[in-house]
Amino acid sequence: MLKETPLCSAHKALGAKMVEFGGWNMPVQYTNVIDEHNTTRSKAGLFDICHMGEFIISGIDAKSFLQRICLNDVEKLIPGKAQYSMLCNENGGVVDDIFIYMLKENEFMMVTNAGTFDKDHEWMLNHNPDGVEIKNISEKTSKLDLQGPLSEDILQKICVHDLSSLKRFFWATTTIEGVDCKVSRTGYTGEDGFEIYSDAACVERLWNKILETGKPLGLKPIGLGARDTLRLEACYSLYGHELSDSITPVEASLGWVVRDYKDFIGKEVILKQKKQGTKKINVAFEMVENAVPREHYPVQKNGATVGEVSSGSFSPSLRKGIGMAFIRTDLSEPGTEINIIIRGKPYLARIVKKPFYSR
């Protein structure tokens, strides 16, 4: 049976088309993907992200534990700051990409992907030293994402905290419509926006109030379809596509997350790849011919297969097909022409510099 977020009934009442996503029953669209995509780019969109996983990691050795299992430098965190990072296995493959929030000294919140939640939990328990508590708070924690250029204007109307003072990759405790929340400013769309964490029992109240407040400014609920095209235009990786247990951060073109000067699981393999390079690398490409690429489509050069599409779609902002692909590193320079094989036929494409879109 599919899992449901506390907002499932609200989605159905809004006429959302529901689909299975990582074991969850989620809204893929309310109107259509292009409309919802353009709304988020020009005004604002509200996303149900309650399916994500959350853990509280605490104890006197919590920071050293996270420093050991995460690629980024947890020592750079202070209370009120967030950080993008990754968990890697001994072979350098990515167990998951995550966000770490420092709550206070010796206490952190980790946010994981929904489909990797159980794997992440087991992996952390297997690498957990004595004295570190890993507490699963996912069932009682809900998450909404408000994204788009009008996000601050909308949320400030009902939020106690001065949102203009909240810089990117910082978070604050506040109240929205009388509900205690944590509000952060990270984002997964390429737009400005906020993540709102609350008690699951209060999330429908928040969802309805935010939609009501933002409606005069053009705010709409947004499904997973537009969330995917938005993140693709920004060239943000999606676990299971650009990242996996067998794909390293270097291969995914995310080597910037790696902090070479500290110890972490998988360091030997990853640092060797950073120094010597890899056989394949993830690149962005745009279609020259009129066609839409999709995941797993072969990539060819001069008739030989040299890679595979990891994510692909029609870009509502660029009005053309775009994608990301793993390709032979010697063919990865921007400007290189390639062919995407769609139903047995080659279509011309060109490698471009990431990202496709930035605000």
Long-range contacts (C-beta under 8 A, 24 or more apart in sequence): 3-51, 5-48, 5-50, 5-51, 5-142, 6-50, 6-142, 6-200, 6-201, 6-203, 6-204, 7-48, 7-50, 7-142, 7-203, 7-204, 7-207, 9-204, 10-204, 10-207, 10-208, 11-48, 11-221, 14-221, 16-221, 16-223, 17-223, 19-224, 21-51, 21-114, 21-224, 22-51, 22-113, 22-114, 22-115, 23-114, 23-115, 24-51, 24-114, 26-51, 26-223, 26-224, 27-221, 27-223, 27-224, 28-223, 28-224, 28-225, 29-223, 29-224, 29-225, 29-226, 30-220, 30-221, 30-222, 30-223, 31-220, 33-223, 33-225, 33-226, 33-229, 33-316, 34-316, 35-220, 36-220, 36-222, 36-223, 36-225, 36-226, 37-226, 37-229, 37-230, 37-316, 37-317, 38-316, 38-317, 39-148, 39-218, 39-219, 39-220, 39-222, 40-147, 40-148, 40-189, 40-191, 40-222, 40-226, 40-230, 41-148, 41-149, 41-191, 41-230, 41-316, 41-317, 42-148, 42-149, 42-218, 43-148, 43-149, 43-150, 43-217, 43-218, 43-219, 43-220, 44-146, 44-147, 44-148, 44-149, 44-150, 44-151, 44-154, 44-193, 44-214, 44-217, 44-218, 44-219, 44-220, 45-146, 45-147, 45-148, 45-189, 45-219, 45-220, 45-221, 45-222, 45-226, 46-144, 46-145, 46-146, 46-207, 46-210, 46-211, 46-214, 46-219, 46-220, 46-221, 46-222, 47-144, 47-145, 47-146, 47-147, 47-221, 47-222, 47-227, 48-144, 48-207, 48-221, 49-143, 49-144, 49-145, 49-195, 50-142, 50-143, 50-144, 50-200, 50-203, 51-114, 52-111, 52-112, 52-113, 52-114, 52-138, 52-143, 53-111, 53-112, 53-113, 53-114, 53-116, 53-117, 53-120, 53-121, 53-136, 53-138, 54-109, 54-110, 54-111, 54-112, 54-136, 54-137, 54-138, 54-141, 54-143, 54-197, 55-109, 55-110, 55-112, 55-121, 55-124, 55-134, 55-135, 55-136, 55-137, 55-138, 56-103, 56-107, 56-108, 56-109, 56-133, 56-134, 56-135, 56-137, 57-107, 57-108, 57-109, 57-110, 57-124, 57-132, 57-133, 57-134, 57-135, 58-106, 58-107, 58-108, 58-132, 58-133, 58-135, 59-106, 59-131, 59-132, 59-133, 60-106, 60-131, 61-129, 61-130, 61-131, 61-132, 62-106, 62-107, 62-108, 62-132, 62-133, 63-106, 63-108, 65-127, 65-128, 65-129, 65-132, 66-100, 66-108, 66-110, 67-262, 67-263, 67-264, 68-127, 68-263, 68-264, 68-265, 69-124, 69-127, 69-264, 69-265, 70-98, 70-100, 70-264, 71-249, 71-257, 71-258, 71-259, 71-264, 71-270, 72-100, 72-257, 72-259, 73-259, 73-262, 74-100, 74-102, 74-108, 75-262, 77-102, 77-108, 78-102, 79-103, 79-104, 79-105, 80-170, 80-171, 80-172, 81-169, 81-170, 81-171, 82-169, 82-170, 82-171, 82-184, 82-186, 83-169, 84-169, 84-186, 84-257, 85-257, 86-243, 86-249, 86-254, 86-257, 87-120, 87-123, 87-124, 87-265, 88-248, 88-249, 88-264, 88-265, 88-266, 88-270, 89-123, 89-245, 89-265, 89-266, 90-265, 90-266, 90-269, 91-246, 91-266, 91-269, 92-248, 92-249, 92-250, 92-266, 92-269, 92-270, 92-273, 93-244, 93-245, 93-246, 93-247, 93-248, 93-266, 94-239, 94-243, 94-244, 94-245, 94-247, 94-248, 94-249, 94-252, 95-119, 95-120, 95-123, 95-245, 96-120, 96-239, 96-243, 97-237, 97-239, 97-243, 99-186, 101-171, 101-182, 101-184, 109-137, 111-143, 113-239, 115-239, 115-240, 116-239, 127-265, 139-200, 140-199, 140-200, 140-201, 141-197, 141-198, 141-199, 141-200, 142-197, 142-198, 142-199, 142-200, 142-202, 142-203, 143-195, 143-196, 143-197, 144-195, 144-196, 144-198, 144-203, 144-206, 144-207, 144-210, 145-187, 145-188, 145-189, 145-193, 145-194, 145-195, 145-196, 146-193, 146-194, 146-196, 146-210, 146-214, 147-187, 147-188, 147-189, 147-191, 147-192, 147-193, 147-194, 147-222, 147-230, 148-189, 148-191, 148-192, 148-193, 148-219, 149-191, 149-192, 149-359, 150-214, 150-217, 150-218, 150-219, 151-191, 151-192, 151-193, 151-194, 152-192, 152-194, 153-217, 154-210, 154-213, 154-214, 154-217, 154-219, 155-183, 155-194, 155-196, 155-210, 155-213, 157-213, 158-209, 158-210, 158-213, 159-183, 163-194, 166-194, 171-195, 176-206, 176-209, 176-210, 177-205, 177-206, 177-209, 179-205, 179-206, 181-206, 188-227, 188-230, 188-231, 188-234, 188-236, 189-227, 189-230, 189-231, 189-234, 190-230, 190-231, 190-233, 190-234, 190-236, 190-355, 190-357, 190-358, 190-359, 191-230, 191-359, 192-359, 228-311, 228-313, 229-313, 229-314, 229-315, 229-316, 232-311, 232-312, 232-313, 232-315, 232-322, 232-323, 232-324, 232-356, 233-315, 233-317, 233-318, 233-322, 233-355, 233-356, 233-357, 234-355, 234-356, 234-357, 234-358, 235-284, 235-324, 235-354, 235-355, 235-356, 237-282, 238-311, 241-295, 241-310, 241-311, 241-324, 242-282, 242-310, 242-311, 242-324, 247-326, 248-273, 248-278, 250-274, 250-278, 250-281, 251-278, 251-280, 251-281, 251-282, 251-326, 252-282, 253-281, 253-282, 253-283, 253-354, 277-329, 278-329, 279-328, 279-329, 280-307, 280-326, 280-327, 280-328, 280-329, 281-326, 281-327, 281-329, 281-332, 282-310, 282-324, 282-325, 282-326, 282-327, 283-324, 283-325, 283-326, 283-327, 283-332, 283-351, 283-354, 284-322, 284-323, 284-324, 284-351, 284-352, 284-353, 284-354, 284-355, 284-356, 285-322, 285-323, 285-324, 285-325, 285-338, 285-340, 285-349, 285-350, 285-351, 285-352, 286-318, 286-320, 286-321, 286-322, 286-349, 286-350, 286-352, 286-356, 287-320, 287-321, 287-322, 287-323, 287-340, 287-347, 287-348, 287-349, 288-337, 288-347, 288-348, 288-349, 288-350, 289-347, 289-348, 289-349, 290-320, 290-321, 291-321, 291-340, 291-342, 291-347, 292-321, 292-342, 293-321, 293-322, 293-323, 293-325, 293-340, 293-342, 293-347, 293-349, 294-323, 294-342, 297-340, 297-341, 297-342, 298-340, 298-341, 299-325, 299-327, 299-338, 299-339, 299-340, 299-341, 300-338, 300-339, 300-340, 300-341, 300-346, 301-328, 301-331, 301-336, 301-338, 301-339, 306-331, 306-338, 307-331, 307-338, 309-340, 312-340, 315-356, 315-357, 317-356, 317-357, 318-356, 318-357, 321-349, 322-356, 323-349, 327-351
